[in-house]
Structure formats: structure tokens, C-alpha cells
């Protein structure tokens, strides 16, 4: 069964990596629903399947987001004075989010994940354009935004780019800078969020072998290895395929996935 999950996650990682490179979306929106269906095959009980899916997703994103952040840094896409304002509180929010997740049932976590995914997918479908005339709000507003983003992202097993990029763009930040800041913050979300899931799940008796807290290591390994290989391929094809149209189809797909998770 472990081998089956490893192979499945190698396939999952290749899809996640390719779509991340092609569409610029975070892998957590795909990883979490897939793991919810895969993890029970290795004996993960329904009581902990959602926190394990979230923790494992964040663990995988640590690697992918670090690579992406380094690439954006080399291209000068990260305005560090602004990024640093957000990174500390986004990390705090992510850590707290993991502890909140531990206190919630899998049913509540699934409902929350599905609801927010539908909102994000609707945003992708509408392709709302940000105003170019707005300026950045007060520092405390940005800090509150980063804290909330960290908490929500940790509760969803995502890096937070789907929240931060449109939010920063709304306030007039250039898209490439918004993406760069989001990738830097994504490292903090994934690192501190997964740390929280390790702490809260440590030594629990009802977790499968080869688990580190709520992180299931075979799935983590499969996703990381294949996604790192296929992400550059997605980037390569991004200029040759109708990305905007594909993103809308992907948004519709996410809505169906979210509804199915809510009905399960």
C-alpha cells in the first residue's frame, strides 16, 4: 500500500509541478484533495485524514516555494522591504493555523477548504482586474493581511499566493512584485505551517508508519521529486498554450472538486 501511495504521489507531483509552472498556481489546491482520497489506503483514519493531507501538502510546498522564491529573487521580483513586513506575521499566522486545525474535526476542515477553494476559483473565473490607482494601505493593514493569509493558508495546506497576489495587486503592487512577495511569504507559510503540523501530530497513536507528526513522508517524497522535475516543463509550455483559457478550465475543475469534497 505504501508503494502504491508513493507511485500515486509521483504521478500527482508531476501534474502539480506541470500546472504550477504552466498556470502559476500553487500545488496545495490539487495536493490536498488528492491526498484526502489516497491516505485512507494506507490506514489513515477519517478523523485525521484532513490534517495529514494539509500537513503533507505544506511539507511538499517548503521545497517548491523555496526554489520559486530563489528564482524570483534572482530576477529582482521581490521588493524585500515590503516582503519583510509581511513575512514575520504570515509565519506566525501559519503556525497558529496549524494548531487551530488540530482542534477542528476533519469535517470542519474539509468544509472550510472547499468553501475557500470555491471563492478562489470564482475569482480566477472572473479575472477581476486590479485598479492601478490605489496605493499601499497603512503598515498595520498589511500586517493584518499577512497574518490572516498565513492562518487561512495553513488551514488549507496552500502557500498563500492565491490570496496574497490578488490582494497586493488590488493595492497597486505590480503583478511580478506581488508574485515575488507571495513566493517569499509562501516559504514562511509552508515552513512554519508544516512545523505546526509536525508538533501537533507528534506521537499520536493513530497515524500510519513513516509519519512525522501529520506529515506522511512517502507521499511527501513522491510529490517533491516529481514536481521539481515537471515544473520547468510547465514553464516551458506557458508561452505556447492559452494559459488564461486553461486557468478558467482549471477554476471550474476546482469548483467540482470542492463540491465533491463537501458532499463526501
FENDAWO-V181997 format. One record per residue. N is the residue number from 0. SS is DSSP state (helix for helix, strand for strand, loop for the rest). PHI is phi in whole degrees, 0 to 359 (999 if undefined). PSI is psi in radians with two decimals (999 if undefined). Layout:
n->[N N]
ss->[SS SS]
phi->[PHI PHI]
psi->[PSI PSI]
This chain:
n->[0 1 2 3 4 5 6 7 8 9 10 11 12 13 14 15 16 17 18 19 20 21 22 23 24 25 26 27 28 29 30 31 32 33 34 35 36 37 38 39 40 41 42 43 44 45 46 47 48 49 50 51 52 53 54 55 56 57 58 59 60 61 62 63 64 65 66 67 68 69 70 71 72 73 74 75 76 77 78 79 80 81 82 83 84 85 86 87 88 89 90 91 92 93 94 95 96 97 98 99 100 101 102 103 104 105 106 107 108 109 110 111 112 113 114 115 116 117 118 119 120 121 122 123 124 125 126 127 128 129 130 131 132 133 134 135 136 137 138 139 140 141 142 143 144 145 146 147 148 149 150 151 152 153 154 155 156 157 158 159 160 161 162 163 164 165 166 167 168 169 170 171 172 173 174 175 176 177 178 179 180 181 182 183 184 185 186 187 188 189 190 191 192 193 194 195 196 197 198 199 200 201 202 203 204 205 206 207 208 209 210 211 212 213 214 215 216 217 218 219 220 221 222 223 224 225 226 227 228 229 230 231 232 233 234 235 236 237 238 239 240 241 242 243 244 245 246 247 248 249 250 251 252 253 254 255 256 257 258 259 260 261 262 263]
ss->[loop helix helix helix helix helix helix helix helix helix helix helix helix helix helix helix helix helix helix helix helix helix helix loop loop loop loop helix helix helix helix helix helix helix helix helix helix helix helix helix helix helix loop loop loop loop loop loop helix helix helix helix helix helix helix helix helix helix helix helix helix helix helix helix helix helix helix helix helix helix helix helix helix helix loop loop loop loop loop helix helix helix helix helix helix helix helix helix helix helix helix helix helix helix helix helix helix helix helix helix helix helix helix loop loop helix helix helix helix helix helix helix helix helix helix helix helix helix helix helix helix helix helix helix helix helix loop loop loop loop loop loop loop loop loop loop loop loop helix helix helix helix helix helix helix helix helix helix helix helix helix helix helix helix helix helix loop loop loop loop helix helix helix helix helix helix helix helix helix helix loop loop loop loop helix helix helix helix helix helix helix helix helix helix helix helix helix helix helix helix helix helix helix helix helix helix helix helix helix helix helix loop loop loop loop loop loop loop loop loop strand strand loop loop strand strand helix helix helix helix helix helix helix helix helix helix helix helix helix helix helix helix helix helix helix helix helix helix loop loop loop loop helix helix helix helix helix helix helix helix helix helix helix helix helix helix helix helix helix helix helix helix helix loop]
phi->[999 298 298 298 295 300 295 299 284 297 293 302 298 293 294 299 298 297 292 297 290 284 256 73 256 282 286 301 294 259 299 299 300 296 292 301 271 277 298 301 289 251 89 286 287 297 291 239 296 290 300 291 296 293 296 294 300 295 300 292 290 307 289 293 289 296 298 293 296 296 296 292 297 295 267 58 268 247 283 299 304 285 300 296 298 265 293 293 286 293 292 298 299 295 296 295 301 296 290 295 301 295 269 256 284 299 296 294 298 296 297 295 302 296 297 291 299 298 298 295 294 298 298 298 292 284 51 296 269 282 286 274 264 286 246 297 284 299 304 294 291 297 293 296 301 292 297 295 300 299 295 296 297 295 289 248 72 239 279 102 298 294 262 290 300 294 294 292 297 301 270 91 288 304 302 295 287 298 293 299 297 297 291 295 293 298 300 292 300 294 294 281 294 294 300 298 289 293 295 290 260 295 65 292 284 259 259 288 300 64 254 241 61 272 263 265 294 300 294 301 298 299 294 295 298 283 294 291 279 270 300 298 294 297 298 299 273 300 278 252 245 286 300 298 292 298 295 291 297 296 297 297 301 298 297 297 298 297 295 297 295 291 271 292]
psi->[-0.69 -0.73 -0.67 -0.77 -0.72 -0.82 -0.74 -0.67 -0.45 -0.74 -0.80 -0.79 -0.63 -0.71 -0.80 -0.82 -0.78 -0.82 -0.62 -0.75 -0.65 -0.84 -0.20 0.48 2.73 2.60 -0.37 -0.54 -0.38 -0.71 -0.81 -0.92 -0.67 -0.77 -0.54 -0.60 -0.48 -0.71 -0.61 -0.37 -0.27 0.37 0.22 2.17 2.77 -0.39 -0.51 0.07 -0.67 -0.85 -0.58 -0.68 -0.74 -0.82 -0.75 -0.69 -0.82 -0.65 -0.71 -0.63 -0.41 -0.81 -0.87 -0.69 -0.60 -0.76 -0.75 -0.72 -0.69 -0.71 -0.73 -0.61 -0.74 -0.49 0.17 0.63 -0.04 1.87 1.69 -0.62 -0.71 -0.73 -0.72 -0.54 -0.54 -0.51 -0.65 -0.87 -0.47 -0.59 -0.77 -0.77 -0.71 -0.74 -0.79 -0.67 -0.67 -0.69 -0.61 -0.75 -0.65 -0.44 -0.11 2.69 2.80 -0.59 -0.76 -0.76 -0.71 -0.76 -0.74 -0.82 -0.84 -0.73 -0.83 -0.63 -0.73 -0.72 -0.80 -0.70 -0.67 -0.69 -0.76 -0.68 -0.71 -0.42 0.93 2.27 2.35 2.63 2.41 -0.12 -0.22 2.67 2.90 2.45 -3.09 2.72 -0.72 -0.50 -0.76 -0.70 -0.70 -0.72 -0.77 -0.68 -0.81 -0.72 -0.76 -0.78 -0.83 -0.75 -0.74 -0.66 -0.25 -0.15 0.53 2.93 -0.35 -0.08 -0.57 -0.34 -0.81 -0.74 -0.91 -0.57 -0.84 -0.65 -0.64 -0.61 0.25 0.10 2.35 2.51 -0.77 -0.59 -0.66 -0.73 -0.74 -0.79 -0.72 -0.65 -0.68 -0.77 -0.55 -0.60 -0.78 -0.73 -0.88 -0.75 -0.91 -0.53 -0.83 -0.60 -0.74 -0.69 -0.52 -0.80 -0.85 -0.46 0.04 2.27 0.30 2.43 -0.37 0.44 2.66 2.87 2.75 0.55 2.53 1.68 -2.28 0.20 2.15 1.90 -0.70 -0.72 -0.72 -0.80 -0.83 -0.77 -0.80 -0.79 -0.90 -0.60 -0.61 -0.43 -0.71 -0.28 -0.80 -0.53 -0.71 -0.71 -0.70 -0.71 -0.12 -0.56 -0.19 -0.19 2.70 1.44 -0.74 -0.72 -0.77 -0.62 -0.63 -0.71 -0.69 -0.67 -0.74 -0.73 -0.76 -0.68 -0.77 -0.73 -0.78 -0.75 -0.71 -0.70 -0.66 -0.53 -0.23 999]
